Amino acid sequence: MLLINGKYKTIDLFAGIGGIRLGFEHYGCENVFSSEWDKDAQKMYEANFGEKPFGDINDIAPADIPNHDILLAGFPCQPFSIAGKGLGFDDTRGTLFFTIEEIIRVKQPQAFLLENVKRLTTHDNGNTFRVIKNNLEKLGYTVYCKVFNSLDFGIPQKRERIYIVGFRENIEFNFPKPLGYYRHLNEFLEDDENVDKSYFLSEKLKNRRFAALKIVPPKPSIWHENIGGNISPLPYSCALRAGGSYNYLVVNGIRRLTDREMLRLQGFPDDFKINVPYSQARKLAGNSVTVPVIREIAGKMLQALENQQKMAKVIQLNFFDEYEHTEGKRAVG
């Protein structure tokens, strides 16, 4: 557990169900403002954090947002994703980055963490990402970027995302080192006998899946069906998707993932409350972040801020020691 001098204050923008917030609360950070427009996400967020997020972030002036130390934002990824149309800044959701930029400019937090899909880095031949990085640097922030796969942080889900970290000061920062392994699916999946019958495929769908299978599947496995109808049985899950079909990911070829299993595959604890219908829980889990990845990045960010504070105190003490020494010599003289 990283020890923090006091509590860093965070704000949680495009909060979803609060995955990024969970990663920072692990270290004692205090969230002072959240924003999320999706009604079902708001409902689950409130059930778990005791506060209903503010709605559309464009309906509040940046100056009216509470002061904070760290801005957190998993801004909309659909404009840049392969699953979406890839319109980038031509999609109105893509322009929400500029809303974040304005909040950073006005509120001047000590640091920020932004998260998005990996494709953001290559969209429009890299121009979109260059605009984002350059604009953040023009605000005076030192910016670090890294793509991580959730598979490398203990979670059996192949989910590649870009993480953008920035500091108001010229702070040295190192991203966490990936663990390089993922835990066994057995730790995440329910026993079939404990799963409601509504999750199981019809005989027709199940037979079609098995007929399309070309290899002996590992057990347990999550079967992924791509657009071409090819079936890949894997010892981990492909990325959960908000817009994925009900049969996009199938456990052992016979049933769908439960809402609890999907949250586990994003690293949420089992006491995280689910108070929305299954169809909405699927969407919210697919839109969320992988909490253990956020937690590792948060720890490194807070460590970098602490190191900077300690260094500033040393410089200050050295200055006063030198000042007193010089004044003492003058007094003697």
C-alpha positions in Angstrom: 0.0 0.0 0.0 1.4 3.3 -1.0 1.4 5.9 1.8 0.2 9.3 0.8 0.7 12.6 2.7 -3.0 13.5 2.9 -5.5 12.7 0.2 -5.2 13.6 -3.4 -8.6 14.8 -4.8 -9.7 13.4 -8.1 -12.6 14.0 -10.5 -14.1 11.2 -12.6 -15.1 12.3 -16.1 -17.0 10.0 -18.5 -17.0 7.9 -15.4 -19.0 4.9 -16.7 -19.4 2.6 -13.6 -16.3 4.0 -11.9 -13.5 1.6 -12.8 -10.9 4.4 -13.0 -12.1 5.8 -9.7 -11.7 2.4 -8.0 -8.1 2.2 -9.1 -7.3 5.5 -7.4 -9.4 5.0 -4.3 -7.3 1.9 -3.6 -4.6 4.4 -2.5 -6.9 6.6 -0.5 -7.7 9.2 -3.1 -10.9 11.2 -2.5 -13.2 11.8 -5.5 -14.9 15.2 -5.4 -16.8 15.3 -8.7 -18.1 12.7 -11.2 -19.8 13.1 -14.6 -21.6 10.4 -16.7 -24.5 10.9 -19.1 -25.7 7.3 -19.4 -28.6 6.7 -17.1 -27.9 3.0 -16.4 -24.2 3.8 -15.7 -25.4 6.6 -13.3 -27.7 4.1 -11.6 -24.9 1.5 -11.0 -22.4 4.2 -10.1 -24.7 5.6 -7.4 -25.4 2.2 -6.0 -21.7 1.6 -5.5 -20.3 5.0 -4.6 -23.3 6.7 -3.0 -23.4 9.6 -5.4 -25.2 10.2 -8.7 -22.8 11.5 -11.3 -23.5 14.9 -13.0 -25.0 14.4 -16.5 -23.6 15.9 -19.7 -20.1 17.4 -19.0 -20.9 20.1 -21.5 -23.7 21.4 -19.3 -21.3 22.6 -16.6 -18.7 25.4 -16.9 -15.2 24.2 -16.2 -14.8 26.9 -13.6 -17.7 25.4 -11.7 -16.0 22.0 -11.4 -14.5 21.5 -7.9 -10.8 22.0 -7.5 -8.9 18.7 -7.7 -5.4 17.3 -7.9 -5.9 14.6 -10.6 -8.3 14.5 -13.5 -9.5 11.1 -14.6 -11.3 10.5 -17.9 -12.0 7.4 -20.0 -13.3 9.6 -22.8 -15.6 8.1 -25.5 -13.7 5.6 -27.6 -16.3 4.8 -30.3 -15.1 7.6 -32.7 -11.6 5.8 -32.8 -12.5 2.1 -32.4 -12.4 -0.6 -35.0 -15.9 -1.7 -33.9 -17.2 1.9 -34.5 -17.0 3.9 -37.7 -13.7 5.4 -36.9 -14.7 9.0 -37.6 -12.5 10.5 -34.9 -12.9 14.2 -34.4 -15.6 14.1 -37.2 -17.8 12.3 -34.7 -19.3 14.7 -32.1 -18.2 12.3 -29.3 -14.6 12.7 -30.6 -14.7 16.4 -29.9 -15.3 15.6 -26.2 -11.5 15.5 -25.9 -11.5 19.3 -26.3 -13.9 19.5 -23.4 -11.3 17.7 -21.3 -8.6 20.0 -22.6 -10.5 23.0 -21.6 -11.2 21.7 -18.1 -7.4 21.0 -17.7 -6.6 24.5 -18.9 -9.0 26.1 -16.5 -8.5 23.9 -13.4 -4.8 23.2 -13.8 -4.8 19.8 -11.9 -1.4 18.4 -10.8 -1.9 15.4 -13.0 -4.3 13.6 -15.3 -5.0 10.1 -16.6 -6.8 9.6 -19.9 -7.8 6.2 -21.3 -8.9 5.2 -24.8 -8.7 2.4 -27.4 -5.4 1.4 -28.9 -6.6 2.5 -32.4 -6.5 6.1 -31.1 -2.7 6.0 -31.7 -3.1 5.2 -35.4 -6.3 6.9 -36.3 -6.0 9.2 -39.4 -2.4 8.0 -39.8 -1.5 9.1 -36.3 -2.7 12.7 -36.7 -5.5 12.4 -34.2 -3.1 11.2 -31.5 -0.6 13.9 -32.4 -3.2 16.6 -32.0 -4.2 15.2 -28.6 -0.6 14.9 -27.3 0.5 18.3 -28.7 -2.5 20.1 -27.2 -1.9 18.7 -23.8 1.8 19.6 -24.0 0.8 23.2 -25.1 -1.0 23.5 -21.7 2.4 23.0 -20.1 2.0 19.4 -19.1 4.7 16.7 -19.3 2.9 13.8 -21.1 3.6 10.1 -21.1 1.8 7.5 -23.2 1.7 3.7 -23.1 -0.4 0.9 -24.6 -1.2 -2.0 -22.2 -3.0 -5.3 -22.6 -5.1 -6.4 -19.7 -3.8 -9.9 -20.2 -0.5 -8.8 -18.9 -2.0 -7.6 -15.6 -3.4 -10.8 -14.3 -6.8 -10.6 -16.0 -7.8 -13.2 -18.7 -9.1 -10.6 -21.2 -7.3 -9.5 -24.3 -7.9 -5.8 -24.1 -5.4 -3.3 -25.5 -5.8 0.3 -24.4 -3.8 3.5 -24.6 -3.1 5.3 -21.3 -2.1 9.0 -21.4 -0.6 10.4 -18.2 0.3 14.0 -17.7 1.9 16.2 -14.9 1.8 19.9 -14.5 5.4 19.9 -13.4 8.3 18.3 -15.2 8.0 15.1 -13.2 9.9 11.9 -14.0 7.4 9.1 -14.4 7.7 5.4 -15.3 4.7 3.3 -16.2 4.3 0.0 -14.3 5.9 -3.1 -15.6 3.4 -5.6 -16.8 3.1 -8.8 -14.7 3.3 -10.8 -17.9 0.7 -13.4 -17.0 -3.0 -13.8 -16.5 -4.9 -15.8 -14.0 -6.8 -19.0 -14.9 -10.4 -18.6 -16.2 -11.5 -21.0 -13.4 -11.1 -18.0 -11.0 -13.5 -15.9 -13.0 -16.2 -18.3 -14.2 -19.3 -19.6 -12.4 -20.0 -23.3 -12.2 -22.5 -24.1 -15.0 -24.9 -25.7 -12.5 -25.1 -22.3 -10.7 -25.9 -20.4 -13.9 -29.5 -19.7 -14.9 -30.8 -21.6 -17.9 -31.5 -18.4 -19.8 -27.7 -18.0 -20.4 -27.4 -21.2 -22.3 -27.5 -21.4 -26.1 -30.2 -23.1 -28.0 -29.3 -26.6 -29.3 -29.3 -25.1 -32.8 -26.8 -22.4 -32.0 -24.7 -24.7 -29.9 -24.5 -27.3 -32.7 -23.5 -24.6 -35.2 -20.7 -23.5 -32.9 -19.3 -26.9 -32.5 -19.6 -27.7 -36.2 -17.5 -24.6 -37.0 -14.8 -25.6 -34.5 -11.5 -26.6 -36.1 -9.4 -27.4 -33.0 -9.8 -29.1 -29.7 -10.7 -26.3 -27.3 -8.9 -25.8 -24.0 -11.0 -26.1 -20.9 -12.3 -23.9 -19.7 -12.4 -21.5 -22.7 -14.2 -18.6 -24.0 -15.2 -19.0 -27.7 -14.9 -15.9 -29.8 -16.8 -15.6 -33.1 -15.5 -13.0 -35.5 -17.4 -11.3 -38.3 -16.5 -14.0 -40.8 -18.1 -16.7 -38.5 -14.7 -18.2 -37.5 -14.7 -19.7 -34.0 -11.6 -19.2 -31.7 -11.7 -21.1 -28.4 -9.3 -19.3 -26.1 -8.1 -19.7 -22.5 -9.0 -16.1 -22.0 -11.7 -13.7 -23.2 -11.4 -11.4 -26.2 -12.2 -7.7 -25.4 -15.6 -7.2 -23.9 -17.6 -4.9 -26.2 -20.5 -2.7 -25.4 -22.0 -3.4 -28.8 -21.0 -7.1 -29.1 -23.8 -9.5 -29.9 -25.2 -11.8 -27.3 -23.3 -14.7 -28.8 -20.0 -12.8 -29.4 -18.3 -14.5 -26.4 -19.5 -18.0 -25.3 -18.2 -20.0 -22.3 -17.1 -23.5 -23.5 -19.3 -23.1 -26.5 -22.5 -23.6 -24.5 -23.5 -20.4 -22.7 -23.1 -16.7 -22.5 -21.1 -14.8 -19.9 -23.1 -13.7 -16.8 -23.0 -10.1 -15.8 -20.9 -11.0 -12.7 -18.4 -12.8 -14.9 -18.0 -9.8 -17.2 -17.3 -7.5 -14.3 -14.8 -10.0 -12.9 -13.1 -10.0 -16.3 -12.7 -6.2 -15.9 -11.2 -6.7 -12.4 -14.2 -5.5 -10.4 -14.7 -7.0 -6.9 -17.6 -9.4 -6.3 -19.2 -7.0 -3.9 -19.6 -4.5 -6.7 -23.4 -4.0 -7.0 -25.3 -4.8 -10.2 -28.6 -3.1 -10.3 -29.4 -2.9 -14.0 -30.8 -5.5 -16.5 -28.5 -8.0 -18.1 -28.5 -6.2 -21.5 -27.4 -3.0 -19.9 -24.8 -4.7 -17.7 -23.2 -6.1 -20.8 -23.0 -2.7 -22.3 -21.6 -1.1 -19.2 -19.0 -3.9 -18.7 -17.9 -3.5 -22.3 -17.5 0.2 -21.9 -15.6 0.0 -18.7 -11.9 -0.2 -17.9 -9.8 -3.0 -16.4 -9.4 -2.0 -12.8 -6.1 -3.7 -12.0 -4.4 -1.9 -14.9 -5.7 1.4 -13.6 -4.6 0.5 -10.1 -1.0 -0.2 -11.2 -0.8 3.1 -13.2 -2.4 5.0 -10.3 0.2 3.7 -7.9 3.1 4.9 -10.1 1.4 8.3 -10.7 1.0 8.9 -6.9 4.5 7.7 -6.3 5.8 10.2 -8.9 3.8 13.0 -7.2 5.1 12.1 -3.8 8.7 12.0 -5.0 8.3 15.4 -6.5 6.9 16.8 -3.2 9.8 15.3 -1.3 12.3 16.8 -3.7 10.7 20.2 -3.5 10.9 20.0 0.3 14.6 19.1 0.2 15.3 22.0 -2.2 13.4 24.4 0.1 15.3 23.2 3.2 18.6 23.5 1.4 17.7 27.0 0.3 16.8 28.1 3.9 20.0 26.5 5.3 22.1 28.3 2.7 20.2 31.6 3.4 20.7 31.3 7.2 24.3 30.4 6.8 24.9 33.4 4.5 23.0 35.8 6.9 24.9 34.4 9.9 28.3 35.2 8.2 27.1 38.7 7.4 26.0 39.2 11.0 29.4 38.1 12.3 31.2 40.3 9.8 
